[in-house]
Amino acid sequence: MRELNPSEIMEAEQALKLHFPESLKVYGCVFNINRGKPQNLEVIVDSWPDFSAIVCKPKIKGARDREGDFNIHSMFSRDQGSLRRLLDSPGLLDWGLYTLLAGVDLNYLDAVKALMDQHQVPSRTQGVMRVLSLQSPAQLRPHRSPPGCLIQPLRPEHAELVNGNWKYGGDADSYNSVRRYITHLPSLCVVPEDGSAAGSPVSWVLLYPHSALGLLYTLPEYRRRGYARALVSRFSEMLFEEGYPVYCFVEEGNSASCSLFQSMGFGDKESYRSVWFEFNGQMNVC
Protein backbone atom coordinates (compact mmCIF):
# COMPACT_ATOMS: atom_id res chain seq x y z
CA MET A 1 0.00 0.00 0.00
CA ARG A 2 1.34 3.42 -0.95
CA GLU A 3 0.06 7.00 -0.79
CA LEU A 4 0.76 8.87 -4.01
CA ASN A 5 2.52 12.22 -4.06
CA PRO A 6 1.36 15.09 -6.33
CA SER A 7 3.52 14.12 -9.31
CA GLU A 8 2.41 10.50 -9.04
CA ILE A 9 -1.25 11.55 -8.91
CA MET A 10 -0.67 13.32 -12.23
CA GLU A 11 0.66 10.06 -13.68
CA ALA A 12 -2.25 8.11 -12.20
CA GLU A 13 -4.71 10.39 -14.01
CA GLN A 14 -3.25 9.35 -17.36
CA ALA A 15 -3.24 5.67 -16.43
CA LEU A 16 -6.88 5.76 -15.32
CA LYS A 17 -7.97 7.08 -18.73
CA LEU A 18 -7.26 3.64 -20.15
CA HIS A 19 -9.96 2.01 -18.04
CA PHE A 20 -13.17 3.98 -18.64
CA PRO A 21 -15.96 3.60 -17.62
CA GLU A 22 -14.88 1.50 -14.62
CA SER A 23 -12.28 4.05 -13.50
CA LEU A 24 -14.36 7.20 -14.06
CA LYS A 25 -15.16 7.91 -10.41
CA VAL A 26 -11.55 7.76 -9.24
CA TYR A 27 -10.43 9.54 -12.40
CA GLY A 28 -12.87 12.37 -11.62
CA CYS A 29 -11.42 12.70 -8.11
CA VAL A 30 -7.80 12.87 -9.25
CA PHE A 31 -8.74 15.18 -12.14
CA ASN A 32 -9.92 17.77 -9.62
CA ILE A 33 -6.99 17.17 -7.26
CA ASN A 34 -4.58 17.81 -10.13
CA ARG A 35 -6.28 21.10 -10.95
CA GLY A 36 -6.11 22.46 -7.44
CA LYS A 37 -9.77 22.04 -6.52
CA PRO A 38 -10.30 21.75 -2.75
CA GLN A 39 -10.33 18.04 -2.00
CA ASN A 40 -9.99 16.38 1.40
CA LEU A 41 -8.55 13.26 -0.23
CA GLU A 42 -5.49 11.10 -0.28
CA VAL A 43 -4.83 8.63 -3.09
CA ILE A 44 -3.74 5.11 -2.17
CA VAL A 45 -2.56 2.36 -4.54
CA ASP A 46 -1.57 -1.26 -4.05
CA SER A 47 1.71 -0.79 -5.95
CA TRP A 48 3.48 1.79 -8.09
CA PRO A 49 3.82 2.57 -10.92
CA ASP A 50 1.92 -0.50 -12.13
CA PHE A 51 -1.08 -0.41 -9.82
CA SER A 52 -4.03 -2.78 -9.97
CA ALA A 53 -6.20 -1.12 -7.31
CA ILE A 54 -6.58 2.51 -6.27
CA VAL A 55 -8.65 4.22 -3.56
CA CYS A 56 -9.39 7.89 -2.88
CA LYS A 57 -10.17 8.28 0.82
CA PRO A 58 -10.68 11.18 3.25
CA LYS A 59 -7.45 12.73 4.44
CA ILE A 60 -9.04 14.30 7.51
CA LYS A 61 -11.86 12.38 9.17
CA GLY A 62 -15.05 13.98 10.41
CA ALA A 63 -15.24 16.95 8.03
CA ARG A 64 -18.57 18.76 8.43
CA ASP A 65 -19.93 18.05 4.97
CA ARG A 66 -21.58 15.20 3.08
CA GLU A 67 -18.24 13.62 2.18
CA GLY A 68 -17.25 13.63 5.85
CA ASP A 69 -20.66 12.36 7.00
CA PHE A 70 -20.44 9.34 4.72
CA ASN A 71 -16.67 8.75 5.00
CA ILE A 72 -16.67 8.12 1.25
CA HIS A 73 -13.98 5.88 -0.23
CA SER A 74 -13.97 5.87 -4.05
CA MET A 75 -12.25 2.98 -5.76
CA PHE A 76 -11.21 1.27 -8.96
CA SER A 77 -9.57 -2.13 -9.41
CA ARG A 78 -8.62 -4.28 -12.36
CA ASP A 79 -9.52 -7.47 -10.50
CA GLN A 80 -11.31 -8.51 -7.33
CA GLY A 81 -8.26 -10.04 -5.67
CA SER A 82 -6.31 -6.78 -5.87
CA LEU A 83 -9.29 -4.84 -4.53
CA ARG A 84 -9.76 -7.14 -1.56
CA ARG A 85 -6.06 -7.09 -0.67
CA LEU A 86 -5.87 -3.28 -0.82
CA LEU A 87 -9.02 -2.80 1.24
CA ASP A 88 -7.64 -5.24 3.80
CA SER A 89 -4.31 -3.40 4.07
CA PRO A 90 -3.68 -2.23 7.66
CA GLY A 91 -4.84 1.33 8.13
CA LEU A 92 -6.72 1.76 4.85
CA LEU A 93 -10.17 1.29 6.36
CA ASP A 94 -11.27 2.12 9.89
CA TRP A 95 -13.41 -0.90 10.72
CA GLY A 96 -15.06 0.94 13.61
CA LEU A 97 -16.48 3.81 11.52
CA TYR A 98 -19.40 4.12 9.18
CA THR A 99 -17.92 3.96 5.67
CA LEU A 100 -19.35 4.17 2.18
CA LEU A 101 -17.41 2.28 -0.47
CA ALA A 102 -18.40 4.08 -3.67
CA GLY A 103 -17.78 2.67 -7.09
CA VAL A 104 -17.33 -1.02 -6.30
CA ASP A 105 -17.51 -3.02 -9.52
CA LEU A 106 -20.59 -5.25 -9.23
CA ASN A 107 -18.48 -8.12 -10.59
CA TYR A 108 -16.21 -7.80 -7.52
CA LEU A 109 -18.91 -7.37 -4.90
CA ASP A 110 -18.65 -10.90 -3.56
CA ALA A 111 -15.00 -10.29 -2.64
CA VAL A 112 -15.96 -7.14 -0.74
CA LYS A 113 -18.76 -8.95 1.09
CA ALA A 114 -16.35 -11.71 2.06
CA LEU A 115 -14.02 -9.09 3.52
CA MET A 116 -16.88 -7.66 5.59
CA ASP A 117 -17.64 -11.13 6.92
CA GLN A 118 -13.99 -11.64 7.74
CA HIS A 119 -13.98 -8.46 9.85
CA GLN A 120 -17.44 -9.19 11.26
CA VAL A 121 -18.93 -5.78 10.43
CA PRO A 122 -22.56 -5.18 9.42
CA SER A 123 -22.80 -4.19 5.78
CA ARG A 124 -25.24 -3.83 2.92
CA THR A 125 -25.53 -2.79 -0.70
CA GLN A 126 -26.97 0.70 -0.72
CA GLY A 127 -27.46 1.09 -4.45
CA VAL A 128 -26.50 -0.25 -7.87
CA MET A 129 -25.73 2.42 -10.43
CA ARG A 130 -25.51 2.65 -14.16
CA VAL A 131 -22.65 4.83 -15.37
CA LEU A 132 -23.85 6.89 -18.32
CA SER A 133 -21.23 8.86 -20.20
CA LEU A 134 -20.32 10.73 -23.35
CA GLN A 135 -17.02 9.71 -24.92
CA SER A 136 -16.75 12.79 -27.13
CA PRO A 137 -18.67 16.00 -27.97
CA ALA A 138 -19.75 14.36 -31.24
CA GLN A 139 -21.96 11.95 -29.28
CA LEU A 140 -23.97 14.74 -27.65
CA ARG A 141 -27.35 15.46 -29.17
CA PRO A 142 -27.64 19.21 -28.51
CA HIS A 143 -30.86 20.70 -27.21
CA ARG A 144 -31.86 24.29 -27.76
CA SER A 145 -32.52 26.45 -24.75
CA PRO A 146 -36.23 27.15 -24.24
CA PRO A 147 -37.22 30.75 -25.00
CA GLY A 148 -37.59 33.26 -22.21
CA CYS A 149 -34.90 31.98 -19.89
CA LEU A 150 -31.30 32.66 -18.97
CA ILE A 151 -28.81 29.85 -18.44
CA GLN A 152 -26.00 30.92 -16.15
CA PRO A 153 -23.76 29.60 -13.33
CA LEU A 154 -25.15 29.21 -9.83
CA ARG A 155 -23.84 31.58 -7.17
CA PRO A 156 -22.89 30.71 -3.57
CA GLU A 157 -26.04 32.44 -2.28
CA HIS A 158 -28.08 29.80 -4.15
CA ALA A 159 -26.69 27.01 -1.95
CA GLU A 160 -29.61 27.14 0.48
CA LEU A 161 -32.16 26.73 -2.33
CA VAL A 162 -30.25 23.83 -3.88
CA ASN A 163 -29.62 22.13 -0.54
CA GLY A 164 -33.27 22.45 0.47
CA ASN A 165 -34.35 20.59 -2.67
CA TRP A 166 -31.61 17.95 -2.67
CA LYS A 167 -32.85 14.45 -1.91
CA TYR A 168 -29.78 13.83 0.22
CA GLY A 169 -29.51 17.35 1.64
CA GLY A 170 -31.42 19.58 3.99
CA ASP A 171 -28.98 19.96 6.87
CA ALA A 172 -25.94 22.10 7.70
CA ASP A 173 -23.38 19.53 6.55
CA SER A 174 -25.00 19.04 3.16
CA TYR A 175 -25.25 22.84 2.83
CA ASN A 176 -21.48 23.03 3.30
CA SER A 177 -21.00 20.54 0.48
CA VAL A 178 -23.39 22.29 -1.89
CA ARG A 179 -21.80 25.68 -1.27
CA ARG A 180 -18.35 24.19 -1.92
CA TYR A 181 -19.56 22.57 -5.15
CA ILE A 182 -20.98 25.87 -6.38
CA THR A 183 -17.93 27.88 -5.33
CA HIS A 184 -15.22 25.65 -6.75
CA LEU A 185 -16.77 23.52 -9.51
CA PRO A 186 -18.82 24.20 -12.66
CA SER A 187 -22.60 24.55 -12.36
CA LEU A 188 -25.51 25.93 -14.37
CA CYS A 189 -29.05 27.06 -13.66
CA VAL A 190 -32.12 28.38 -15.44
CA VAL A 191 -33.58 31.75 -14.47
CA PRO A 192 -36.89 32.80 -16.15
CA GLU A 193 -36.70 36.21 -17.81
CA ASP A 194 -40.35 37.03 -17.12
CA GLY A 195 -39.70 37.74 -13.45
CA SER A 196 -41.95 34.90 -12.27
CA ALA A 197 -39.20 33.57 -10.00
CA ALA A 198 -37.92 36.98 -8.92
CA GLY A 199 -34.52 36.27 -10.47
CA SER A 200 -34.08 33.01 -8.60
CA PRO A 201 -33.03 29.71 -10.26
CA VAL A 202 -35.84 27.27 -11.06
CA SER A 203 -33.71 24.44 -12.46
CA TRP A 204 -30.05 23.53 -11.93
CA VAL A 205 -27.24 21.01 -12.33
CA LEU A 206 -23.97 20.77 -10.41
CA LEU A 207 -20.77 18.77 -10.48
CA TYR A 208 -19.73 16.43 -7.68
CA PRO A 209 -16.10 16.39 -6.45
CA HIS A 210 -15.65 13.16 -8.44
CA SER A 211 -16.64 15.15 -11.56
CA ALA A 212 -19.99 13.44 -12.16
CA LEU A 213 -23.05 15.48 -13.11
CA GLY A 214 -25.43 15.61 -10.19
CA LEU A 215 -28.13 17.36 -8.17
CA LEU A 216 -30.13 17.88 -11.39
CA TYR A 217 -33.44 19.34 -10.27
CA THR A 218 -36.33 21.49 -11.52
CA LEU A 219 -38.90 23.07 -9.23
CA PRO A 220 -42.26 21.26 -9.72
CA GLU A 221 -44.11 24.28 -11.11
CA TYR A 222 -41.46 24.73 -13.85
CA ARG A 223 -41.28 21.15 -15.12
CA ARG A 224 -42.06 19.94 -18.64
CA ARG A 225 -40.50 23.04 -20.19
CA GLY A 226 -37.28 21.39 -21.38
CA TYR A 227 -35.11 23.02 -18.72
CA ALA A 228 -33.34 19.85 -17.55
CA ARG A 229 -32.55 18.79 -21.09
CA ALA A 230 -31.21 22.25 -21.95
CA LEU A 231 -29.04 22.28 -18.83
CA VAL A 232 -27.55 18.85 -19.48
CA SER A 233 -26.80 19.83 -23.09
CA ARG A 234 -25.14 23.15 -22.22
CA PHE A 235 -23.35 21.72 -19.19
CA SER A 236 -21.92 18.80 -21.19
CA GLU A 237 -20.58 21.19 -23.82
CA MET A 238 -19.02 23.33 -21.11
CA LEU A 239 -17.40 20.35 -19.37
CA PHE A 240 -15.89 19.07 -22.61
CA GLU A 241 -14.44 22.53 -23.27
CA GLU A 242 -12.82 22.50 -19.82
CA GLY A 243 -11.43 18.99 -20.23
CA TYR A 244 -13.69 17.23 -17.73
CA PRO A 245 -15.04 13.72 -18.24
CA VAL A 246 -18.77 13.88 -18.95
CA TYR A 247 -20.70 11.24 -17.05
CA CYS A 248 -23.28 10.60 -14.36
CA PHE A 249 -24.50 7.86 -12.06
CA VAL A 250 -28.13 6.79 -12.38
CA GLU A 251 -29.60 4.25 -9.98
CA GLU A 252 -30.65 1.01 -11.61
CA GLY A 253 -34.39 1.18 -12.18
CA ASN A 254 -34.59 4.96 -12.56
CA SER A 255 -35.95 4.73 -16.08
CA ALA A 256 -36.89 8.42 -16.34
CA SER A 257 -33.35 9.64 -15.70
CA CYS A 258 -31.84 6.93 -17.90
CA SER A 259 -34.16 7.89 -20.74
CA LEU A 260 -33.27 11.57 -20.40
CA PHE A 261 -29.53 10.99 -20.64
CA GLN A 262 -29.77 8.29 -23.30
CA SER A 263 -31.91 10.54 -25.47
CA MET A 264 -29.05 13.04 -25.40
CA GLY A 265 -26.43 10.54 -26.52
CA PHE A 266 -25.16 9.19 -23.20
CA GLY A 267 -24.41 5.48 -23.18
CA ASP A 268 -23.27 2.83 -20.74
CA LYS A 269 -21.50 -0.52 -20.68
CA GLU A 270 -24.00 -3.30 -20.12
CA SER A 271 -21.49 -5.56 -18.37
CA TYR A 272 -20.56 -2.90 -15.81
CA ARG A 273 -22.50 -1.60 -12.83
CA SER A 274 -21.13 0.52 -10.00
CA VAL A 275 -22.14 -0.34 -6.44
CA TRP A 276 -22.46 1.90 -3.37
CA PHE A 277 -21.71 -0.41 -0.45
CA GLU A 278 -21.74 0.63 3.20
CA PHE A 279 -20.63 -0.87 6.48
CA ASN A 280 -21.30 0.12 10.09
CA GLY A 281 -24.41 2.19 9.45
CA GLN A 282 -27.80 2.81 7.87
CA MET A 283 -27.59 5.96 5.75
CA ASN A 284 -28.46 6.97 2.20
CA VAL A 285 -26.47 8.86 -0.42
CA CYS A 286 -26.42 9.20 -4.22
Secondary structure, 3 states (H helix, E strand, C coil): CEECCHHHHHHHHHHHHHHCCCCHHHHHHHHHHHCCCCCCEEEEECCCCCCCEEEEEECCCCCCCHHHHHCEEEEEECCHHHHHHHHCCCCCCCCCCCEEEEEEEHHHHHHHHHHHHHHCCCEEEEEEEEEEEECCHHHCCCCCCCCCEEEECCCHHHHHHHHHCCCCCCCHHHHHHHHHHHHHCCEEEEEECCCCCCCCCCEEEEECCCCCEEEEEECHHHCCCCHHHHHHHHHHHHHHHCCCCEEEEEECCCHHHHHHHHHCCCECCCCCCEEEEEECCCCCCC
